[in-house]
Amino acid sequence: MQRQFDVFVSEAPDLLAIHWGWVVALGVLIGALGILAIVRARAATVVAVGFLGVILITSAIAIFLFAIAAAGFWTDFAIHLLWAALVFVIGVMLLTRPMVGAETLALLAAFYFIVEGILILGFAYASHIDNFWIYATQGVLALMLGGFLLSGWPFTGAWLIGTLLGVDLLFKGWGLIALGLALRAISEGSLF
C-alpha cells in the first residue's frame, strides 16, 4: 500500500516535475523564514499575534454581515451581534496590544499542556494496555512543558508563539525541499 506522498510523487504533473527547483527554492525560503522567526522570536510573536488580531477583526465583520443578512430571526440576530462584538473586541485587543495577547495565549498553552499531561497520565494508568510507558512519557513531558511555560510566565509569552511559528516554518521548509528533490528524481526518471 502506497502512502499519500508516494502516490503524489509518482503521479506528479510533468510541469511540476520539470520545475522542481522552484519547489526547492520555496522550501529554502520558508526554512530561512523559520530560522529568522526562531532567532527573532519576540518580533515574530508580535507579527503573528497582530496577524491573528486582523483575522479576528475580519471575522467579526463577516459575522456582523451574516447577522444582517439573516435579519428575520431576532434571536439569531442578537446572538450573532454579540458574537461579532466579542470577536471584534478580542481582535482589536490583539492588534493594539500584541504582547499582552501573547502572554495570555502562553498562559492558555501552559494550562492546556498541564491538563493534557494529567489526562494522558490518567489514561496511561487507568487503561491496562501494553507499553503504557509511551503514554506515561508523553504525559510527563506535557506536564513538564506546561510547568516550564507556567513557571516563566509572563516572560514565556514574549517568545513562545514566535518560536513555535519558526519551528513550524522550518519543518515546512524541509518538507518542501524533500518534495522538490523527489520531483527532481521524477524529472530525471531515476525514482521508479
Rosetta blueprint (number, residue, H / E / L):
1 M L
2 Q L
3 R L
4 Q H
5 F H
6 D H
7 V H
8 F H
9 V H
10 S H
11 E L
12 A L
13 P L
14 D H
15 L H
16 L H
17 A H
18 I H
19 H L
20 W H
21 G H
22 W H
23 V H
24 V H
25 A H
26 L H
27 G H
28 V H
29 L H
30 I H
31 G H
32 A H
33 L H
34 G H
35 I H
36 L H
37 A H
38 I H
39 V H
40 R L
41 A H
42 R H
43 A H
44 A H
45 T H
46 V H
47 V H
48 A H
49 V H
50 G H
51 F H
52 L H
53 G H
54 V H
55 I H
56 L H
57 I H
58 T H
59 S H
60 A H
61 I H
62 A H
63 I H
64 F H
65 L H
66 F H
67 A H
68 I H
69 A H
70 A L
71 A L
72 G L
73 F L
74 W H
75 T H
76 D H
77 F H
78 A H
79 I H
80 H H
81 L H
82 L H
83 W H
84 A H
85 A H
86 L H
87 V H
88 F H
89 V H
90 I H
91 G H
92 V H
93 M H
94 L H
95 L H
96 T H
97 R L
98 P H
99 M H
100 V H
101 G H
102 A H
103 E H
104 T H
105 L H
106 A H
107 L H
108 L H
109 A H
110 A H
111 F H
112 Y H
113 F H
114 I H
115 V H
116 E H
117 G H
118 I H
119 L H
120 I H
121 L H
122 G H
123 F H
124 A H
125 Y H
126 A H
127 S L
128 H L
129 I L
130 D L
131 N L
132 F H
133 W H
134 I H
135 Y H
136 A H
137 T H
138 Q H
139 G H
140 V H
141 L H
142 A H
143 L H
144 M H
145 L H
146 G H
147 G H
148 F H
149 L H
150 L H
151 S H
152 G L
153 W L
154 P L
155 F L
156 T H
157 G H
158 A H
159 W H
160 L H
161 I H
162 G H
163 T H
164 L H
165 L H
166 G H
167 V H
168 D H
169 L H
170 L H
171 F H
172 K H
173 G H
174 W H
175 G H
176 L H
177 I H
178 A H
179 L H
180 G H
181 L H
182 A H
183 L H
184 R H
185 A H
186 I H
187 S H
188 E H
189 G L
190 S L
191 L L
192 F L
